[in-house]
Amino acid sequence: MYFLKLEGMSVGSTRVEFNGFSAREEGNNILIDSGTTITFHPPDMYSEVESALATAISGQPTSDPNGNFRLCYSGGSNLQIPTITVHFTSANVQLSPLNTFIQAQEDLFCFTMIPSSDFFIFGNLAQVNFLVGYDLNNNMVSFKPTDFTKQ
């Protein structure tokens, strides 16, 4: 397991600070996990990010009939989804719509982050098209944007 220090997230130019529970492992507060699909954030932070997204995306939110996701939209090709920047200590990772929304059904696109009071995880959908490097000797993680479709 590898933990990072999440400082906040930005939806376009709207920044939301991390205000989760007490930190683990020298101040780190979110687990990076390639085996977990979605990303889990503290409820307060999630609510602010969801609100910023709802303001930024012109379209009517709709519910996920399966109840897996909290923020969904229909008409995906017409959606203008903003870039979300995840602010870690020493790294700002810009996530594209590929990282933040998933096609849950034919015409249903849902935000791939959900609230959690128990644990915070930076999941593998957020890591798509990034070469994630783990420098265990220096306790650092790096994110290199990479288009794996061209490999």
C-alpha positions as YAML, in Angstrom:
chain: A
units: angstrom
residues:
- id: 1
  name: MET
  ca: [0.00, 0.00, 0.00]
- id: 2
  name: TYR
  ca: [1.17, 3.48, -0.80]
- id: 3
  name: PHE
  ca: [-0.33, 6.63, 0.67]
- id: 4
  name: LEU
  ca: [-0.13, 10.16, -0.74]
- id: 5
  name: LYS
  ca: [-0.98, 13.52, 0.77]
- id: 6
  name: LEU
  ca: [-4.07, 14.94, -0.92]
- id: 7
  name: GLU
  ca: [-4.29, 18.70, -0.42]
- id: 8
  name: GLY
  ca: [-7.34, 19.40, -2.57]
- id: 9
  name: MET
  ca: [-8.97, 19.24, -5.98]
- id: 10
  name: SER
  ca: [-9.92, 21.84, -8.56]
- id: 11
  name: VAL
  ca: [-12.83, 21.74, -10.97]
- id: 12
  name: GLY
  ca: [-11.72, 24.24, -13.58]
- id: 13
  name: SER
  ca: [-10.66, 27.22, -11.43]
- id: 14
  name: THR
  ca: [-12.75, 26.24, -8.38]
- id: 15
  name: ARG
  ca: [-10.51, 24.73, -5.71]
- id: 16
  name: VAL
  ca: [-11.82, 22.47, -2.95]
- id: 17
  name: GLU
  ca: [-9.52, 21.80, 0.01]
- id: 18
  name: PHE
  ca: [-9.09, 18.41, 1.65]
- id: 19
  name: ASN
  ca: [-10.56, 18.44, 5.15]
- id: 20
  name: GLY
  ca: [-10.69, 14.74, 5.92]
- id: 21
  name: PHE
  ca: [-9.99, 12.89, 9.11]
- id: 22
  name: SER
  ca: [-6.61, 12.60, 10.82]
- id: 23
  name: ALA
  ca: [-3.69, 11.79, 8.57]
- id: 24
  name: ARG
  ca: [-1.86, 8.49, 8.33]
- id: 25
  name: GLU
  ca: [1.77, 7.63, 7.66]
- id: 26
  name: GLU
  ca: [3.58, 10.93, 8.10]
- id: 27
  name: GLY
  ca: [0.68, 13.13, 7.02]
- id: 28
  name: ASN
  ca: [-0.44, 11.09, 4.03]
- id: 29
  name: ASN
  ca: [-4.18, 10.69, 3.75]
- id: 30
  name: ILE
  ca: [-5.20, 8.87, 0.56]
- id: 31
  name: LEU
  ca: [-4.27, 5.42, -0.70]
- id: 32
  name: ILE
  ca: [-3.27, 5.08, -4.35]
- id: 33
  name: ASP
  ca: [-4.56, 1.72, -5.54]
- id: 34
  name: SER
  ca: [-4.46, 0.25, -9.03]
- id: 35
  name: GLY
  ca: [-6.79, -2.54, -7.88]
- id: 36
  name: THR
  ca: [-9.69, -0.25, -6.90]
- id: 37
  name: THR
  ca: [-11.71, 1.10, -9.81]
- id: 38
  name: ILE
  ca: [-13.28, 4.28, -8.47]
- id: 39
  name: THR
  ca: [-11.96, 7.08, -6.27]
- id: 40
  name: PHE
  ca: [-13.27, 7.62, -2.73]
- id: 41
  name: HIS
  ca: [-13.20, 11.05, -1.06]
- id: 42
  name: PRO
  ca: [-14.40, 12.46, 2.28]
- id: 43
  name: PRO
  ca: [-18.12, 13.34, 2.12]
- id: 44
  name: ASP
  ca: [-17.61, 17.11, 2.63]
- id: 45
  name: MET
  ca: [-14.97, 17.32, -0.08]
- id: 46
  name: TYR
  ca: [-17.00, 15.14, -2.42]
- id: 47
  name: SER
  ca: [-20.08, 17.35, -1.99]
- id: 48
  name: GLU
  ca: [-18.11, 20.49, -2.86]
- id: 49
  name: VAL
  ca: [-16.53, 18.84, -5.92]
- id: 50
  name: GLU
  ca: [-19.92, 17.50, -7.05]
- id: 51
  name: SER
  ca: [-21.45, 20.96, -6.65]
- id: 52
  name: ALA
  ca: [-18.63, 22.57, -8.66]
- id: 53
  name: LEU
  ca: [-19.08, 19.96, -11.41]
- id: 54
  name: ALA
  ca: [-22.86, 20.45, -11.50]
- id: 55
  name: THR
  ca: [-22.26, 24.20, -11.93]
- id: 56
  name: ALA
  ca: [-19.61, 23.70, -14.64]
- id: 57
  name: ILE
  ca: [-21.46, 21.10, -16.71]
- id: 58
  name: SER
  ca: [-24.39, 22.40, -18.71]
- id: 59
  name: GLY
  ca: [-26.84, 19.58, -18.67]
- id: 60
  name: GLN
  ca: [-29.48, 18.12, -16.45]
- id: 61
  name: PRO
  ca: [-28.12, 15.62, -13.89]
- id: 62
  name: THR
  ca: [-29.94, 12.30, -13.89]
- id: 63
  name: SER
  ca: [-29.92, 9.40, -11.47]
- id: 64
  name: ASP
  ca: [-28.00, 6.17, -11.95]
- id: 65
  name: PRO
  ca: [-30.68, 3.44, -12.18]
- id: 66
  name: ASN
  ca: [-28.22, 0.99, -10.59]
- id: 67
  name: GLY
  ca: [-27.50, 3.32, -7.67]
- id: 68
  name: ASN
  ca: [-23.71, 3.03, -8.02]
- id: 69
  name: PHE
  ca: [-22.91, 6.67, -8.77]
- id: 70
  name: ARG
  ca: [-24.23, 9.93, -7.36]
- id: 71
  name: LEU
  ca: [-23.67, 12.32, -10.29]
- id: 72
  name: CYS
  ca: [-24.72, 11.24, -13.78]
- id: 73
  name: TYR
  ca: [-25.72, 12.89, -17.06]
- id: 74
  name: SER
  ca: [-27.34, 11.67, -20.23]
- id: 75
  name: GLY
  ca: [-26.20, 12.75, -23.70]
- id: 76
  name: GLY
  ca: [-22.49, 12.21, -23.23]
- id: 77
  name: SER
  ca: [-21.30, 13.44, -26.62]
- id: 78
  name: ASN
  ca: [-22.80, 16.87, -25.88]
- id: 79
  name: LEU
  ca: [-21.37, 17.17, -22.36]
- id: 80
  name: GLN
  ca: [-18.61, 19.68, -21.77]
- id: 81
  name: ILE
  ca: [-16.79, 18.12, -18.82]
- id: 82
  name: PRO
  ca: [-14.11, 20.32, -17.21]
- id: 83
  name: THR
  ca: [-10.63, 19.18, -16.31]
- id: 84
  name: ILE
  ca: [-10.28, 18.19, -12.67]
- id: 85
  name: THR
  ca: [-6.90, 18.76, -11.07]
- id: 86
  name: VAL
  ca: [-5.96, 16.65, -8.07]
- id: 87
  name: HIS
  ca: [-3.52, 18.50, -5.82]
- id: 88
  name: PHE
  ca: [-1.10, 16.20, -4.04]
- id: 89
  name: THR
  ca: [1.92, 17.48, -2.16]
- id: 90
  name: SER
  ca: [4.55, 18.07, -4.88]
- id: 91
  name: ALA
  ca: [2.22, 17.06, -7.76]
- id: 92
  name: ASN
  ca: [-0.79, 18.48, -9.53]
- id: 93
  name: VAL
  ca: [-2.42, 15.76, -11.63]
- id: 94
  name: GLN
  ca: [-4.80, 16.94, -14.34]
- id: 95
  name: LEU
  ca: [-7.58, 14.45, -14.97]
- id: 96
  name: SER
  ca: [-9.42, 14.41, -18.27]
- id: 97
  name: PRO
  ca: [-13.06, 13.35, -18.66]
- id: 98
  name: LEU
  ca: [-11.70, 9.85, -19.46]
- id: 99
  name: ASN
  ca: [-10.43, 9.73, -15.87]
- id: 100
  name: THR
  ca: [-13.47, 11.23, -14.19]
- id: 101
  name: PHE
  ca: [-16.58, 9.98, -16.04]
- id: 102
  name: ILE
  ca: [-17.55, 6.51, -17.16]
- id: 103
  name: GLN
  ca: [-20.20, 5.37, -19.60]
- id: 104
  name: ALA
  ca: [-22.46, 3.45, -17.22]
- id: 105
  name: GLN
  ca: [-25.12, 2.75, -19.86]
- id: 106
  name: GLU
  ca: [-25.65, 3.58, -23.52]
- id: 107
  name: ASP
  ca: [-26.55, 7.23, -22.89]
- id: 108
  name: LEU
  ca: [-25.53, 7.60, -19.24]
- id: 109
  name: PHE
  ca: [-22.22, 9.05, -18.09]
- id: 110
  name: CYS
  ca: [-21.36, 9.10, -14.39]
- id: 111
  name: PHE
  ca: [-18.73, 10.76, -12.20]
- id: 112
  name: THR
  ca: [-16.26, 8.09, -11.06]
- id: 113
  name: MET
  ca: [-15.68, 9.44, -7.59]
- id: 114
  name: ILE
  ca: [-17.91, 8.79, -4.60]
- id: 115
  name: PRO
  ca: [-17.97, 9.84, -0.94]
- id: 116
  name: SER
  ca: [-16.66, 7.63, 1.84]
- id: 117
  name: SER
  ca: [-16.38, 8.26, 5.56]
- id: 118
  name: ASP
  ca: [-14.19, 5.20, 6.16]
- id: 119
  name: PHE
  ca: [-11.33, 5.35, 3.66]
- id: 120
  name: PHE
  ca: [-9.96, 7.52, 0.87]
- id: 121
  name: ILE
  ca: [-8.62, 5.89, -2.31]
- id: 122
  name: PHE
  ca: [-7.26, 7.26, -5.58]
- id: 123
  name: GLY
  ca: [-8.57, 4.52, -7.87]
- id: 124
  name: ASN
  ca: [-7.41, 3.14, -11.20]
- id: 125
  name: LEU
  ca: [-9.84, 5.06, -13.44]
- id: 126
  name: ALA
  ca: [-8.15, 8.26, -12.24]
- id: 127
  name: GLN
  ca: [-4.80, 6.69, -13.18]
- id: 128
  name: VAL
  ca: [-5.74, 5.79, -16.79]
- id: 129
  name: ASN
  ca: [-3.20, 7.13, -19.31]
- id: 130
  name: PHE
  ca: [-0.68, 7.96, -16.60]
- id: 131
  name: LEU
  ca: [2.58, 6.12, -16.15]
- id: 132
  name: VAL
  ca: [2.65, 5.98, -12.36]
- id: 133
  name: GLY
  ca: [6.15, 5.65, -10.92]
- id: 134
  name: TYR
  ca: [6.89, 4.49, -7.39]
- id: 135
  name: ASP
  ca: [10.26, 5.56, -5.98]
- id: 136
  name: LEU
  ca: [10.30, 3.51, -2.80]
- id: 137
  name: ASN
  ca: [13.78, 4.67, -1.78]
- id: 138
  name: ASN
  ca: [12.73, 8.33, -1.73]
- id: 139
  name: ASN
  ca: [9.06, 7.75, -0.81]
- id: 140
  name: MET
  ca: [7.78, 9.51, -3.94]
- id: 141
  name: VAL
  ca: [5.14, 8.82, -6.57]
- id: 142
  name: SER
  ca: [5.25, 10.40, -10.02]
- id: 143
  name: PHE
  ca: [2.54, 10.75, -12.67]
- id: 144
  name: LYS
  ca: [3.58, 10.97, -16.32]
- id: 145
  name: PRO
  ca: [0.74, 11.61, -18.79]
- id: 146
  name: THR
  ca: [0.93, 8.85, -21.39]
- id: 147
  name: ASP
  ca: [-1.36, 7.88, -24.26]
- id: 148
  name: PHE
  ca: [-1.27, 4.10, -24.03]
- id: 149
  name: THR
  ca: [-3.32, 3.74, -27.22]
- id: 150
  name: LYS
  ca: [-0.18, 4.76, -29.13]
- id: 151
  name: GLN
  ca: [2.11, 2.21, -27.51]
...
